[in-house]
Every structure is written in C-alpha cells, then in structure tokens.
Amino acid sequence: MTAELVRGQNHPLPGTRLEIRVSAGGPVVAGATLGDEQGRVRGVEWVAHPGSPTLPGLEVSRQAAADHRLAVDLDALPDPVHRVSVLLALPVGVGGPAGFRALAAPFVAVTTLDGAEAASYTITDLDTESAVVALELYRRQGAWKVRAVGQGYAGGLAEMLTDQGLPEARELAGAINDAVARGLARSVAAPPARPADGARVRTGPPGPATPAHGDPVPPPGQAPSPQGQPGSPPADPQGEGGPVNYTHPGRQTTAPPPPAPTAPPAPPGTPARPVAGDATGWSMEERLYNQVWGMFEDLARTTAAYRSAVDFADSRMEQELDKVLSDPRSRIGGTGDVARETARARHADLVGRARAALDRDLAQLAAEADVVEPALPPAYASWSSPVWHGYRAPMEIPMALRLGDLHLPERVDLRIPMLVRLPLERGLWIDSGKALTNHATDVTELRRLAVDTAVAHAARLLAAYPAGQFQVHVIDAAGAAAAAFAPLTGAGVLAGPPAAGAAGVSEVLGRLTQRVDLVQMAVRGGAADALPPDLDTAEQLLIVNDFPHGFDDRAVTMLRYLADEGPAVGVHLMMVADREDAAAYGPLLDPLWRALLRLTPVPDDHLADPWVGHAWTYDPPVFPPGSQVLREVVERVATARRNGGR
C-alpha cells in the first residue's frame, strides 16, 4: 500500500533499486545531490543535473520537462554517501516572480522497478520559491528511508545548493541553467516548414545518448528520464515553434502498470520464464530499451560478483599458504602438505560455488536474450533480424539506435545490444588505426572494414529517421572509398556526391559550419522563425573518411567546431581515421579525439562500463554473408523520400 506522506514524515523503503517519479504540470528541472553523514554536499561531482545526469547509483533527466523519472540504486552509491536529496527547480524564464505558485503542486512518488508505488508526496504551500528540495532518501542504522521535505528557496538553485554546503553553488547553478537551455535548443533547433496537406510530419522527440569518450559504455536507462521518454517535452507536433505541450498523453500520477504476462508462470523453485518487454515503460519500445539495459547491468554486476569472489579466494589461499610457510612446525612431517592441500581445496570450493552462481545467472540472461532479440524493432535489431525484411520508413524517431554488441569473456556467446540514445549527442570515431593491427589484419584491410562499418552505421541512422528527416554528407578527399559508399550514392540517399579534394572539403565544412552558426543565433535570439526558408531542418551527419588527407589548419578548426557545437543543433560527425595519421597536428586534435565515441571495425575490448569498470568487448555490426539487406534498406529509404514518407 502506498504511504501518502506529509511534510517531515518518513517511511521505510522497500528496496535499494528505485524510481522517483515527478509530475509538475509544467516544465521543471529535476536533479539530485549526494550528502555525507552531516548532509553536506562535498563537491560538484556529488550533484546529478541535466549537464551531468549520471553518478554512481543515480541517473536524472537531461532537460526540463513536466514529468521526470529518476533512477536510483542505493547499493551502488559511494560509501560516504548517507543522503540523496531530490531537487526541483524552475528553468530560467519559467514561472517568473510567481515561482512554483504558477504551477500545479508538484507530485513526487517513489516506486520499485516493477512500478509498485511505495511512497508519494504532494508538495503544497509553495509560493514564490523557484527551487525546492522535494524528498530525501537517507540511511539510518543501515536501513534506507524516505522523508518528505518540501523546503523551498526563493533564491533558486544557487541558494538551495549553498544551503547544502556546496562552495561552488553559484557557478554550478549557472552551468545547470546553461545545460537546460542547450537541451531545449536540441528540441526546437529549427522548426520544419509546414508540411503539405496529407504529408507526414516528424512527431517524435529527440533523445540523445551520452556515451563518454574513452571508451565508457553509455550508462543504462533501467528507468531513465532522458529526452525522448515520458520525462521530456515533446517537440511541437506542428513544427511551427508554437507553445510546447509538456503533458504526456498517457501520463498519470502513478507509475505505468507492469505489462501483462505473456507466458505462464514458472513452476515453484525454477527461474521465471523470460518475456520480451517485461521492463517498465510507456510503450513496448521503451520497455524493450529498459530491458536491454537491465540485461547489460545484470551481466556487469553478476560478472563483478564472480570476479570479486575469485579474487577473495585467491587472496585467502595466498594468506593461508604464507601462514603455513612461516610456521617452522609445518616443515616437520606432513603437516605442511596437509595445510597446503586444505587451502587449495578451500580455494577450489569457493571458486566452484562462485562459478556455479555465475553460470546460473548467465543461463538466465542467455534465455532472456533469446526471447528479447527477435522482438526488437529495426532500430534495435541486428542486421540479421527478419524485421528488416518488412522495413518501412518510421513516422517517429526511435528512442535509441543499435551500434553493435557487447560481451564479456566469461561467456562470449552472450551478446548485449549496444544502444545509444537519439539524436546522437556526441560524434563517432571509427578507428582504422595501426593500434588494431594486433588483430592479425593488415592496415589496408582495416581501412576497408572501417569504411564499411561507417556505411552500416549511416544506413541504420537513415533508416531510423522519418523520410527526409536525416541527411548524410560525405568527405572522401582522396576518393579512396568510392566502392564502400556505392550503396548510398547509388540509392541517392546522400545529400550530394562525396566531396573530394581540398576544395570539396572546404565547401562542405563551410556549409555545415554556417548552418550551425545560423541555428545557434536563431535559438539564442528566440527567433527560430527567422531562419532562411531554404535551410534544411533535417538532422545532418558528416562522414569524414581518410582524415587528415585534404585538410589544412582552417579545415581542422572547422571540424573541431562542428564536433563541439554541432550536436546541440542537429549536426553530427562520424570520423573514419587513424589517430596516428593526424599526429602531425599534435595536441590540437586531442579534444576532438576525446569528444567522440571510439568504435572499431573489428572486435576490441576497449569499452568500460560506468559501475565496475569491466573491459567490454565491442563487436561491430555485421551483415549476414551474401545478404542484400543494406541495399534493400537504403533503397526503401530512398523510395520513402520520393513518395513523401509513404
């Protein structure tokens, strides 16, 4: 039964993996701070907000919205953390001097991952406050509880963060407001022209992924609220830049009910039969997305538990053997041999039990993967999935896109789809470098595989967007990849022929740089309707092959500008390059390298998860031998464009 809290009341929490749902009736910013035993926030790294939405055990929304879902895993919080405070604030310019009084009373609920509501709180009596501490989760004598707080601050985020002991409160408040402004710019970067009668329009909200470069895997969304989910404002469905309706058509003040079971219950004592889409979510697509990331998290943690158990067994055996060797009495008779055999037997028993638990969990995950994979929609499905045979151009942008698969050495046949949110928030670097030559593949073959991988990613992006809502530009200065790009050029889905030579490089970069400048000025000036009528409002992707051939210093500067500023206004970058080839530029290109998510054309264990730091092996997308799926899909994309989306 749900506990309806009043200000100051507390209630025990039913578990440690929770969702916090917020409904405010208007756009608000949601965040959270971590506090120590005294409730003090030790630094900006203890604050989750739209500009930095993930912390260990915590994920918050990426932009202002009327409804939010925050994911919390209390077991994954750092040891010094004893308190999690949930913050709500009005975006700059929203609410004005009236503060929260201008909105309906915010409603906050704590739910378990299956949607069961544990506690709720309606924050009443707010007046001119523009920020409020809604709830706090706190640890007392080893148990976690939730307390209804409702403490408002007329001075906004800066006053709230200062009150929690953060020295850099004012600077962080400004950074949060900037991040919210950038998030809104992504949603309304450029309104499309009014469609002709009967034409289909884009209605899906963008939802970026946040892969950190260097190899981290994008953090999961067991129940996240980034853009594109029910926690974010939808784009204006008419595309005219008018008022945005922040109300989810199916939103209630309680969590969505769990999906109805589609398989009979398992007999007592046996694992539950896996069902595709049995995670929480407002649609099957969202439930599958959450389920895939739940599988990823489960595999990460069960493997971490196994490795930790093996490390413990190794350490314990080493200590026992050292003790035997340090005791002179063990050298007399067979005492030492018996002690050593006992230590080894205990080690084997511990490792065996850990492996049995791991194998049990892996078998359950493998069974779930066997059920989930055939149910995935095209954007999530592998290229070998039959779903591509019935592909049609979508009416809405999907929440996420599959860039390949991930696996761990404990079971290499268990592959988890690597999903990133759309639109891409960061560019991609497809590595064709010499660093991969340990894969017994020569450099020429690596370059060919890298371009093929880029084409596969570009085709999937084209297929994921509604017809005409995604444009691809190609720079192939030396013309070395004409054959690889042939499926795209032949189908006519590129924005133009691949640019060649220094002049072609300069022309494409100049055109996209100008587009970024125009949209940025329009958004910052609140004059999106003043954009040139011939401006292409579709998302743009620039593929650069064989970098830095054909690039001078000016072109490199423009490329870095596009990587930094482009994603916020719908211009994305995909590099196909060897970092060593650009070594002559020195540290100039280091920010570009760090800003992009590195992927490889051959399996490589260069990705790390954000919880336990596992080195995951990334498997690039692969077409079945002899398959024509790439040509068929891009041909259907081209046909949909010619037919106005039909």
C-alpha positions as CSV (number, residue, x, y, z in Angstrom):
1,M,0.0,0.0,0.0
2,T,1.3,3.5,-0.9
3,A,2.2,5.8,2.0
4,E,1.0,9.3,1.3
5,L,3.5,11.4,3.1
6,V,3.1,14.9,4.6
7,R,6.0,17.3,5.1
8,G,8.5,15.9,7.6
9,Q,7.1,12.4,7.6
10,N,9.4,9.4,6.8
11,H,8.7,5.9,5.6
12,P,10.9,2.8,5.1
13,L,12.0,2.0,1.6
14,P,11.1,-1.4,0.1
15,G,14.4,-2.0,-1.6
16,T,17.5,-0.3,-2.9
17,R,16.7,-0.1,-6.7
18,L,14.1,2.5,-7.1
19,E,12.5,5.1,-9.4
20,I,11.5,8.6,-8.3
21,R,8.7,10.0,-10.4
22,V,7.9,13.6,-10.7
23,S,4.8,15.3,-12.1
24,A,4.6,19.1,-12.0
25,G,2.1,20.2,-14.6
26,G,4.7,22.3,-16.3
27,P,8.4,22.2,-17.2
28,V,10.8,21.9,-14.2
29,V,14.4,20.8,-13.8
30,A,15.0,17.7,-11.8
31,G,18.3,16.8,-10.1
32,A,19.7,15.2,-7.0
33,T,22.6,15.8,-4.6
34,L,24.5,13.3,-2.5
35,G,25.2,14.2,1.1
36,D,27.5,12.8,3.7
37,E,26.6,12.0,7.3
38,Q,26.2,15.7,8.1
39,G,24.1,16.2,4.9
40,R,26.9,18.2,3.3
41,V,27.5,18.0,-0.5
42,R,31.3,17.7,-0.8
43,G,31.6,19.0,-4.4
44,V,30.1,19.4,-7.8
45,E,30.9,15.7,-8.5
46,W,28.2,14.9,-5.9
47,V,25.4,16.7,-7.9
48,A,23.4,15.0,-10.7
49,H,21.8,17.5,-13.0
50,P,21.0,17.9,-16.7
51,G,24.6,18.8,-17.6
52,S,25.9,15.8,-15.7
53,P,23.0,13.4,-15.4
54,T,24.7,10.2,-14.1
55,L,26.5,9.5,-10.9
56,P,27.3,6.0,-9.5
57,G,23.9,4.7,-8.5
58,L,22.0,7.7,-9.8
59,E,20.6,9.0,-13.1
60,V,18.4,12.1,-13.6
61,S,16.7,13.8,-16.5
62,R,18.7,15.7,-19.2
63,Q,16.4,18.7,-19.6
64,A,13.4,20.5,-18.3
65,A,10.1,18.6,-18.5
66,A,6.7,18.4,-16.9
67,D,7.3,14.7,-15.9
68,H,10.5,13.0,-14.8
69,R,11.8,9.6,-13.8
70,L,14.9,9.4,-11.8
71,A,16.7,6.0,-11.4
72,V,18.4,5.3,-8.0
73,D,20.5,2.3,-7.0
74,L,21.3,2.9,-3.3
75,D,23.7,-0.1,-3.2
76,A,25.8,1.5,-5.9
77,L,26.3,4.8,-4.1
78,P,29.8,5.6,-2.8
79,D,30.3,4.6,0.8
80,P,30.5,8.1,2.3
81,V,27.0,8.9,0.9
82,H,24.3,8.8,3.6
83,R,21.7,11.1,1.9
84,V,20.2,11.6,-1.6
85,S,18.2,14.8,-1.9
86,V,15.8,15.2,-4.9
87,L,15.7,18.7,-6.2
88,L,13.2,20.5,-8.4
89,A,13.8,23.9,-9.9
90,L,12.1,26.2,-12.4
91,P,14.1,26.8,-15.7
92,V,15.2,30.4,-16.1
93,G,12.3,32.4,-17.5
94,V,9.6,29.9,-16.4
95,G,7.3,30.8,-13.6
96,G,8.7,34.4,-13.3
97,P,8.2,36.1,-10.0
98,A,5.3,33.9,-9.2
99,G,7.6,30.9,-8.8
100,F,6.1,27.5,-8.1
101,R,2.8,29.2,-7.3
102,A,2.2,29.4,-11.1
103,L,2.3,25.6,-11.5
104,A,0.2,22.8,-10.1
105,A,1.5,21.4,-6.8
106,P,4.4,19.0,-7.8
107,F,3.7,15.3,-7.1
108,V,6.6,13.0,-6.3
109,A,6.4,9.2,-5.9
110,V,9.0,6.6,-5.0
111,T,8.4,3.3,-6.8
112,T,10.0,0.0,-7.2
113,L,11.2,-1.1,-10.6
114,D,8.1,-3.1,-11.2
115,G,6.0,0.1,-10.9
116,A,4.7,-0.5,-7.3
117,E,4.4,2.8,-5.6
118,A,6.0,2.8,-2.1
119,A,5.5,6.4,-1.0
120,S,4.2,9.6,-2.5
121,Y,4.2,13.3,-1.6
122,T,2.4,16.3,-3.0
123,I,4.4,19.5,-2.3
124,T,1.8,22.1,-1.3
125,D,2.1,25.6,0.1
126,L,4.8,26.7,-2.4
127,D,4.7,30.4,-3.3
128,T,7.4,32.4,-4.9
129,E,10.1,29.7,-4.5
130,S,11.8,28.8,-7.7
131,A,13.6,25.7,-6.3
132,V,12.6,23.1,-3.8
133,V,14.1,20.0,-2.1
134,A,11.2,17.5,-2.7
135,L,12.4,14.3,-1.0
136,E,15.4,12.9,0.7
137,L,16.5,9.3,0.9
138,Y,18.6,8.8,3.9
139,R,20.4,5.9,5.6
140,R,19.8,5.3,9.3
141,Q,21.3,2.4,11.2
142,G,22.0,0.5,8.0
143,A,18.4,0.9,6.6
144,W,17.2,3.4,4.0
145,K,14.2,5.6,4.4
146,V,12.4,8.4,2.5
147,R,11.4,11.7,4.1
148,A,9.1,14.3,2.6
149,V,10.9,17.6,2.8
150,G,9.3,20.3,0.6
151,Q,11.9,23.0,1.5
152,G,11.6,25.9,-1.0
153,Y,14.1,28.5,-1.9
154,A,13.1,31.9,-3.4
155,G,16.8,32.4,-4.5
156,G,16.6,29.3,-6.8
157,L,19.2,26.7,-7.4
158,A,22.1,28.8,-6.2
159,E,20.5,29.4,-2.8
160,M,19.5,25.8,-2.5
161,L,23.0,24.4,-3.3
162,T,24.6,26.9,-1.0
163,D,22.3,25.8,1.8
164,Q,23.6,22.2,1.2
165,G,27.2,23.4,1.8
166,L,28.4,23.4,-1.8
167,P,31.2,26.1,-2.2
168,E,30.7,26.4,-6.0
169,A,26.9,26.7,-5.7
170,R,26.5,29.8,-7.9
171,E,28.8,28.6,-10.6
172,L,27.1,25.2,-10.7
173,A,23.6,26.8,-10.8
174,G,24.7,28.7,-13.9
175,A,26.1,25.6,-15.5
176,I,22.8,23.8,-14.8
177,N,20.7,26.6,-16.4
178,D,23.0,26.6,-19.4
179,A,22.6,22.8,-19.8
180,V,18.8,23.2,-19.7
181,A,19.0,25.9,-22.3
182,R,21.0,23.6,-24.6
183,G,18.6,20.8,-24.0
184,L,15.7,23.0,-25.1
185,A,17.7,24.1,-28.1
186,R,18.1,20.4,-29.2
187,S,14.3,20.1,-29.1
188,V,13.5,23.2,-31.1
189,A,16.6,23.6,-33.1
190,A,14.9,24.5,-36.3
191,P,11.2,24.3,-37.0
192,P,10.4,22.4,-40.2
193,A,8.3,24.1,-42.8
194,R,4.6,23.5,-42.7
195,P,4.0,20.1,-44.5
196,A,1.8,19.9,-47.4
197,D,-1.7,18.5,-46.8
198,G,-1.5,14.8,-46.2
199,A,2.2,14.8,-45.7
200,R,3.6,13.0,-42.7
201,V,5.4,15.0,-40.1
202,R,8.0,14.2,-37.5
203,T,6.4,13.9,-34.1
204,G,9.0,12.0,-32.1
205,P,11.0,14.0,-29.6
206,P,14.8,13.7,-29.8
207,G,16.6,11.8,-27.1
208,P,20.4,11.9,-27.0
209,A,22.7,9.3,-25.8
210,T,25.6,10.2,-23.5
211,P,28.5,7.9,-24.3
212,A,31.6,9.2,-22.7
213,H,34.7,9.0,-24.8
214,G,37.5,6.8,-23.9
215,D,35.7,4.0,-24.1
216,P,32.9,4.1,-21.4
217,V,29.7,2.4,-22.5
218,P,26.7,4.7,-22.4
219,P,25.1,4.5,-18.9
220,P,22.0,2.4,-18.8
221,G,18.4,3.5,-18.5
222,Q,16.7,0.9,-16.3
223,A,14.2,3.6,-15.8
224,P,15.8,6.8,-17.0
225,S,14.1,10.0,-18.0
226,P,16.3,11.4,-20.7
227,Q,14.9,13.1,-23.7
228,G,12.6,11.0,-25.8
229,Q,11.0,9.3,-22.8
230,P,7.9,10.4,-20.9
231,G,10.1,12.7,-18.8
232,S,10.8,15.1,-21.6
233,P,9.0,17.7,-23.6
234,P,7.8,16.6,-27.0
235,A,8.7,18.7,-30.0
236,D,5.9,20.9,-31.3
237,P,3.9,18.4,-33.4
238,Q,3.0,21.1,-36.0
239,G,6.6,22.1,-36.3
240,E,5.8,25.8,-36.1
241,G,7.6,26.8,-33.0
242,G,4.4,27.5,-31.0
243,P,3.8,26.6,-27.4
244,V,5.1,23.2,-26.4
245,N,2.6,20.8,-24.8
246,Y,4.5,19.2,-21.9
247,T,1.8,16.8,-21.0
248,H,2.3,13.2,-21.8
249,P,-0.9,11.9,-23.4
250,G,-1.0,8.9,-21.1
251,R,0.7,10.4,-18.1
252,Q,-0.8,9.7,-14.7
253,T,0.4,10.5,-11.3
254,T,1.4,6.9,-10.7
255,A,3.8,4.6,-12.4
256,P,2.7,2.7,-15.5
257,P,1.4,-0.7,-14.7
258,P,3.7,-3.6,-15.4
259,P,3.0,-5.3,-18.8
260,A,0.6,-8.3,-18.7
261,P,2.5,-11.6,-18.6
262,T,2.6,-13.4,-21.9
263,A,3.9,-16.7,-20.6
264,P,2.5,-19.0,-17.9
265,P,4.2,-18.8,-14.5
266,A,7.2,-21.0,-13.9
267,P,6.9,-23.9,-11.5
268,P,8.0,-23.2,-8.0
269,G,11.7,-23.3,-7.5
270,T,12.6,-22.7,-11.1
271,P,13.7,-19.3,-12.7
272,A,11.0,-17.2,-14.1
273,R,10.4,-17.6,-17.8
274,P,11.8,-14.6,-19.6
275,V,9.3,-12.4,-21.5
276,A,10.2,-9.7,-24.1
277,G,9.2,-6.3,-22.9
278,D,8.7,-7.1,-19.2
279,A,10.5,-4.0,-18.0
280,T,8.7,-0.8,-17.0
281,G,7.8,1.7,-19.7
282,W,5.0,3.6,-21.5
283,S,5.4,1.7,-24.8
284,M,6.8,-1.6,-26.0
285,E,9.8,0.2,-27.5
286,E,10.6,1.9,-24.1
287,R,10.1,-1.4,-22.2
288,L,12.5,-3.2,-24.6
289,Y,15.0,-0.4,-24.3
290,N,14.9,-0.6,-20.5
291,Q,15.0,-4.4,-20.6
292,V,18.2,-4.4,-22.8
293,W,19.9,-2.1,-20.4
294,G,18.7,-4.1,-17.5
295,M,20.3,-7.2,-19.1
296,F,23.6,-5.2,-19.5
297,E,23.6,-4.1,-15.9
298,D,22.8,-7.6,-14.7
299,L,25.6,-9.1,-16.7
300,A,28.0,-6.4,-15.4
301,R,27.1,-7.0,-11.8
302,T,26.9,-10.8,-11.8
303,T,30.3,-10.9,-13.5
304,A,31.7,-8.4,-11.0
305,A,30.4,-10.6,-8.1
306,Y,32.1,-13.6,-9.7
307,R,35.5,-11.9,-10.2
308,S,35.3,-10.5,-6.7
309,A,34.7,-13.9,-5.3
310,V,37.7,-15.4,-7.2
311,D,39.9,-12.5,-6.0
312,F,38.8,-13.2,-2.5
313,A,39.5,-16.9,-2.9
314,D,43.0,-16.2,-4.3
315,S,43.8,-13.8,-1.6
316,R,42.6,-16.1,1.1
317,M,44.6,-19.1,-0.2
318,E,47.7,-16.9,-0.5
319,Q,47.4,-15.8,3.1
320,E,46.9,-19.4,4.3
321,L,49.9,-20.6,2.3
322,D,52.0,-17.8,3.7
323,K,51.0,-18.8,7.2
324,V,52.0,-22.4,6.5
325,L,55.4,-21.4,5.2
326,S,56.1,-19.0,8.0
327,D,55.5,-21.7,10.7
328,P,58.6,-23.9,11.3
329,R,56.4,-26.7,12.6
330,S,54.9,-27.2,9.2
331,R,58.2,-28.3,7.9
332,I,58.1,-31.4,10.1
333,G,56.3,-34.4,8.9
334,G,53.3,-33.9,6.6
335,T,51.6,-31.1,8.5
336,G,52.6,-28.5,5.8
337,D,51.4,-30.7,3.0
338,V,48.1,-31.2,4.6
339,A,47.7,-27.5,5.3
340,R,48.5,-26.6,1.7
341,E,46.1,-29.2,0.3
342,T,43.4,-27.9,2.7
343,A,44.0,-24.3,1.5
344,R,43.8,-25.4,-2.2
345,A,40.7,-27.4,-1.6
346,R,39.0,-24.4,0.2
347,H,40.0,-22.2,-2.8
348,A,38.6,-24.6,-5.3
349,D,35.4,-24.9,-3.3
350,L,35.0,-21.1,-3.2
351,V,35.7,-20.6,-6.9
352,G,33.4,-23.5,-7.8
353,R,30.5,-22.1,-5.9
354,A,31.1,-18.7,-7.4
355,R,31.2,-20.2,-10.9
356,A,28.0,-22.1,-10.3
357,A,26.2,-18.9,-9.3
358,L,27.7,-17.2,-12.3
359,D,26.6,-20.0,-14.7
360,R,23.1,-19.9,-13.3
361,D,22.8,-16.2,-13.8
362,L,24.4,-16.4,-17.3
363,A,22.0,-19.1,-18.3
364,Q,19.0,-17.0,-17.2
365,L,20.4,-14.0,-19.1
366,A,21.0,-16.1,-22.2
367,A,17.4,-17.3,-22.1
368,E,16.2,-13.7,-21.8
369,A,18.4,-12.7,-24.8
370,D,17.0,-15.5,-26.9
371,V,13.5,-14.1,-26.2
372,V,14.3,-10.4,-26.5
373,E,16.4,-10.4,-29.7
374,P,13.6,-11.5,-32.0
375,A,11.2,-8.9,-30.5
376,L,13.5,-5.9,-31.1
377,P,12.3,-3.2,-33.6
378,P,14.5,-2.3,-36.5
379,A,16.4,0.5,-34.7
380,Y,17.4,-2.0,-32.0
381,A,17.7,-5.2,-34.1
382,S,20.8,-6.8,-35.6
383,W,21.2,-6.7,-39.4
384,S,20.4,-10.5,-39.5
385,S,17.0,-10.0,-37.9
386,P,13.9,-10.8,-40.1
387,V,12.4,-7.5,-39.0
388,W,14.4,-5.7,-41.8
389,H,12.5,-7.6,-44.5
390,G,9.4,-5.7,-43.6
391,Y,11.1,-2.4,-43.0
392,R,9.2,0.8,-43.7
393,A,10.3,4.3,-43.0
394,P,9.1,5.2,-39.4
395,M,6.8,8.0,-38.6
396,E,8.7,8.9,-35.4
397,I,12.3,8.9,-34.3
398,P,13.1,5.9,-32.1
399,M,14.4,6.3,-28.6
400,A,17.8,4.7,-29.4
401,L,19.9,3.0,-32.0
402,R,22.0,-0.1,-32.0
403,L,25.7,0.4,-32.8
404,G,26.8,-3.1,-32.3
405,D,27.1,-5.7,-29.5
406,L,28.9,-6.1,-26.2
407,H,30.2,-9.2,-24.4
408,L,32.5,-10.3,-21.6
409,P,35.0,-13.1,-21.7
410,E,33.1,-15.2,-19.1
411,R,30.6,-16.0,-21.8
412,V,31.5,-14.7,-25.3
413,D,28.3,-16.0,-26.9
414,L,26.1,-13.8,-24.7
415,R,25.8,-10.6,-26.6
416,I,24.0,-7.5,-25.3
417,P,22.9,-4.9,-27.9
418,M,24.8,-1.6,-27.5
419,L,22.1,1.0,-27.6
420,V,22.7,4.8,-27.7
421,R,20.1,7.5,-27.5
422,L,18.9,9.5,-30.4
423,P,19.7,12.1,-31.7
424,L,23.4,11.4,-31.2
425,E,24.7,13.7,-28.5
426,R,28.4,13.0,-29.5
427,G,30.0,12.0,-32.7
428,L,31.6,8.7,-33.6
429,W,35.2,7.8,-34.4
430,I,35.6,4.6,-36.4
431,D,39.1,3.6,-35.8
432,S,41.1,2.4,-38.8
433,G,44.4,2.7,-36.9
434,K,47.6,0.7,-36.6
435,A,46.7,0.2,-32.9
436,L,44.3,-2.5,-34.1
437,T,47.0,-4.5,-36.1
438,N,47.2,-7.0,-33.2
439,H,44.0,-8.4,-34.7
440,A,46.1,-10.0,-37.5
441,T,44.5,-7.8,-40.0
442,D,46.7,-5.6,-42.3
443,V,46.2,-1.9,-42.3
444,T,44.7,-1.8,-45.8
445,E,42.0,-4.3,-44.8
446,L,41.4,-2.4,-41.5
447,R,40.7,0.8,-43.5
448,R,38.3,-1.1,-45.7
449,L,36.5,-2.6,-42.7
450,A,36.3,0.8,-41.0
451,V,34.6,2.4,-44.0
452,D,32.2,-0.5,-44.3
453,T,31.4,-0.1,-40.6
454,A,30.7,3.6,-41.1
455,V,28.4,2.9,-44.0
456,A,26.5,0.4,-41.9
457,H,26.0,3.0,-39.1
458,A,25.0,5.6,-41.6
459,A,22.4,3.3,-43.2
460,R,20.9,2.5,-39.8
461,L,20.6,6.2,-39.0
462,L,18.9,6.9,-42.3
463,A,16.5,4.0,-41.7
464,A,15.8,5.1,-38.1
465,Y,14.5,8.6,-39.0
466,P,11.3,9.5,-40.8
467,A,11.7,10.1,-44.5
468,G,13.7,13.3,-45.2
469,Q,14.5,14.0,-41.6
470,F,18.1,12.8,-41.8
471,Q,20.8,13.9,-44.3
472,V,24.2,12.4,-44.8
473,H,27.2,14.3,-46.2
474,V,30.5,12.5,-47.1
475,I,34.0,13.8,-47.4
476,D,36.3,11.4,-49.1
477,A,39.1,13.7,-50.1
478,A,41.2,11.1,-52.0
479,G,38.2,9.2,-53.4
480,A,39.6,6.0,-51.7
481,A,36.2,4.7,-50.5
482,A,34.0,5.1,-53.6
483,A,33.2,1.4,-53.7
484,A,32.2,1.3,-50.0
485,F,29.9,4.3,-50.4
486,A,28.4,3.0,-53.6
487,P,25.2,1.6,-51.9
488,L,24.4,5.1,-50.5
489,T,25.4,7.0,-53.6
490,G,23.6,4.6,-55.9
491,A,20.4,4.8,-53.9
492,G,20.5,8.6,-53.9
493,V,20.3,8.9,-50.1
494,L,23.3,11.2,-49.7
495,A,22.9,15.0,-49.6
496,G,25.3,15.2,-52.5
497,P,28.2,13.3,-54.1
498,P,31.1,12.6,-51.8
499,A,33.3,15.7,-51.6
500,A,36.9,15.2,-53.0
501,G,40.0,17.3,-52.8
502,A,40.8,20.3,-50.7
503,A,38.1,22.4,-52.4
504,G,35.4,19.9,-51.7
505,V,36.5,19.6,-48.1
506,S,36.4,23.3,-47.6
507,E,33.0,23.7,-49.3
508,V,31.2,21.0,-47.2
509,L,32.7,22.2,-43.9
510,G,31.9,25.8,-44.6
511,R,28.3,24.9,-45.4
512,L,27.7,22.9,-42.3
513,T,29.6,25.4,-40.1
514,Q,27.3,28.2,-41.5
515,R,24.2,26.1,-40.7
516,V,25.4,25.6,-37.1
517,D,26.0,29.4,-36.7
518,L,22.6,30.3,-38.1
519,V,20.6,27.9,-35.9
520,Q,22.6,28.9,-32.8
521,M,21.9,32.6,-33.4
522,A,18.2,31.9,-34.1
523,V,17.8,29.8,-30.9
524,R,19.7,32.2,-28.7
525,G,17.8,35.2,-30.0
526,G,14.4,33.4,-29.8
527,A,13.9,33.9,-33.5
528,A,13.7,30.4,-34.9
529,D,11.1,31.6,-37.4
530,A,13.7,34.0,-38.9
531,L,15.8,31.2,-40.3
532,P,16.3,31.2,-44.1
533,P,13.4,29.4,-45.8
534,D,15.8,27.2,-47.8
535,L,17.6,25.9,-44.6
536,D,17.4,22.2,-44.4
537,T,16.0,21.5,-40.9
538,A,16.8,17.7,-41.0
539,E,19.4,16.2,-38.8
540,Q,22.8,16.3,-40.6
541,L,25.6,13.7,-40.4
542,L,29.0,14.4,-41.8
543,I,31.2,11.3,-42.6
544,V,34.9,12.2,-42.9
545,N,37.0,9.4,-44.5
546,D,40.8,9.2,-44.7
547,F,41.3,12.2,-42.3
548,P,43.5,14.3,-42.5
549,H,44.0,13.9,-46.2
550,G,42.8,17.2,-47.9
551,F,42.6,19.1,-44.6
552,D,44.5,22.3,-43.8
553,D,44.6,24.1,-40.5
554,R,41.5,26.1,-41.3
555,A,39.6,22.9,-42.2
556,V,40.7,21.2,-39.0
557,T,39.5,24.2,-36.9
558,M,36.1,24.0,-38.6
559,L,35.9,20.2,-38.0
560,R,36.6,20.7,-34.3
561,Y,33.9,23.4,-34.2
562,L,31.4,21.0,-35.7
563,A,32.3,18.3,-33.2
564,D,31.9,20.7,-30.3
565,E,28.9,22.8,-31.3
566,G,27.1,20.7,-34.0
567,P,25.3,18.1,-31.9
568,A,23.3,20.6,-30.0
569,V,21.7,22.0,-33.2
570,G,21.4,18.7,-35.2
571,V,24.8,18.4,-36.9
572,H,26.7,15.2,-36.1
573,L,30.2,13.9,-37.0
574,M,31.5,10.5,-37.9
575,M,35.2,10.2,-38.4
576,V,36.9,7.2,-40.2
577,A,40.5,7.7,-39.3
578,D,43.7,6.5,-37.8
579,R,44.8,8.8,-34.9
580,E,48.4,8.3,-35.8
581,D,47.9,9.7,-39.3
582,A,47.0,13.0,-37.7
583,A,49.9,13.0,-35.2
584,A,51.5,16.0,-37.0
585,Y,48.7,18.2,-35.6
586,G,50.0,17.4,-32.1
587,P,47.6,18.1,-29.2
588,L,45.4,20.3,-31.4
589,L,43.3,17.2,-32.2
590,D,43.2,15.7,-28.7
591,P,39.9,17.5,-27.8
592,L,38.4,16.1,-31.0
593,W,39.5,12.6,-30.1
594,R,38.1,12.9,-26.6
595,A,34.8,14.3,-27.7
596,L,33.9,11.4,-29.9
597,L,32.9,7.8,-29.0
598,R,35.6,5.4,-30.4
599,L,34.3,2.3,-32.2
600,T,36.2,-0.3,-34.0
601,P,35.7,-2.3,-37.2
602,V,36.9,-5.5,-35.6
603,P,36.1,-6.8,-32.1
604,D,38.0,-5.0,-29.5
605,D,37.9,-4.8,-25.6
606,H,38.2,-1.0,-25.3
607,L,34.9,-0.1,-23.7
608,A,34.3,0.2,-20.0
609,D,31.1,0.3,-18.0
610,P,30.4,3.1,-15.5
611,W,29.8,0.9,-12.5
612,V,32.6,-1.6,-12.1
613,G,34.9,-0.7,-15.0
614,H,34.7,-4.0,-16.9
615,A,36.5,-4.1,-20.2
616,W,33.7,-5.0,-22.6
617,T,34.5,-6.3,-26.0
618,Y,32.7,-4.3,-28.7
619,D,31.5,-6.2,-31.8
620,P,30.8,-4.0,-34.8
621,P,27.6,-4.5,-36.8
622,V,27.9,-7.4,-39.3
623,F,25.8,-8.2,-42.3
624,P,25.0,-11.9,-42.9
625,P,27.2,-13.4,-45.7
626,G,25.7,-12.7,-49.1
627,S,23.0,-10.6,-47.6
628,Q,21.5,-7.7,-49.7
629,V,19.8,-6.1,-46.6
630,L,22.0,-2.9,-46.8
631,R,21.0,-2.2,-50.4
632,E,17.3,-3.1,-49.8
633,V,17.1,-0.8,-46.7
634,V,18.7,2.2,-48.4
635,E,16.5,1.7,-51.5
636,R,13.4,1.7,-49.3
637,V,14.7,4.9,-47.6
638,A,15.1,6.5,-51.0
639,T,11.6,5.4,-52.1
640,A,10.1,6.8,-48.9
641,R,11.8,10.1,-49.6
642,R,10.5,10.2,-53.2
643,N,7.0,9.3,-52.0
644,G,6.9,11.9,-49.2
645,G,7.3,9.4,-46.4
646,R,4.9,6.7,-47.7
